[in-house]
Amino acid sequence: MKKQFISLSKKNPEAAKMWAFDLNDKSLSPEKIGAGSDKIVFFRCLKNPNHVFKKKISNMRRYIDSY
């Protein structure tokens, strides 16, 4: 059975808000990439926008929970 696609923006809207559009590949966006993806991309801290970090998309749920 094929897994259903669930975008990062749908499953983890907080992580989607942190997406660093200016640093990530322009062909990617929180709407186009799956929440369980192992791709490593840039995120920008909501509390301090100068803090930019790279993280595996699938690990963002744990990061947000500890935030």
Order of alpha helices (4+ residues) and beta strands (2+ residues): alpha-alpha-beta-beta-alpha
